[in-house]
């Protein structure tokens, strides 16, 4: 990290060295290209040095960056920057990135976390493993299967068994997911949750209707491209490629089901072809939701400039 020890940024209960890298990351999240973001961060640093500033309040720094962006005709970037800094500084947000196996929920979640400075990214597979430690196979046998093999332990040969098995597998994991969401909202901690188990029709309405919870579903519409993702992933990880390909038809059914149910619940669906484009689309969706949150609170841009971080 690029830390400058001669300028200190003071928050309400902390102090930290000014960092051009951290500021540039914030500007990149607001929509600037990394090269331009870093140049502006350097300009802000040089401006503070020229004024012989040794300590600057975080609110004052936010104001300076905002008006500097406006002066350079980056009006939309300035608005996004102000929104992100104010919201992430004072309000918890929970971002849910769902999608079938292989569509890239983990990759996109970590990219968004990096852009927004959110330190906590939790995969639903990890929550599933924890729940396996406390819930026996006899009690919930579907929990001990994969999302695409859970149908094998259904007691009845039900119609649409692949989706039924997937739903029952996901229901148990969602109990843990909802616990994580509740804790983060109570403690004021932002988090990104990602994984196959984030099923639009199974998550309770109180979460879908919460302005602080933002749900996005990823997909890959082209079957051939989806299958190629498993080959590519197999070259860089220990995940069993052949196992996924063996159950690829079921994974595609789950993919279609996730997309269909997301659209029914009004949850945005983003096709993940190119990582950079997917991240930008997701950030735009998140930004619009945050605008709604701020509008509901009745805050103006001036209010956001004045509010302490």
Secondary structure by P-SEA (a helix, b strand, c coil): ccccccbbbbcccccccccaaaaaaaaaaacccaaaaaaaaaaaaaaaaaaccccccaaaaaaaaaaaaaaacaaaaaaaaaaaaaaaacbbbbbbbbbcccccaaaaaaaaaaaacccbbbbaaaaaaaaaaccccccccccccccccccccccccccaaaaaaaaaaaaaaaaaaaaaaaaaaaabbbbbbbccccccccccccccccccbbbbbbbbccaaaaaaaaaaaaacccccaaaaaaaaaaaaaaaaaaaaaaaaacbbbbbcccaaaaaaaaaaaaaaaaaaaaaaacccaaaaaaccc
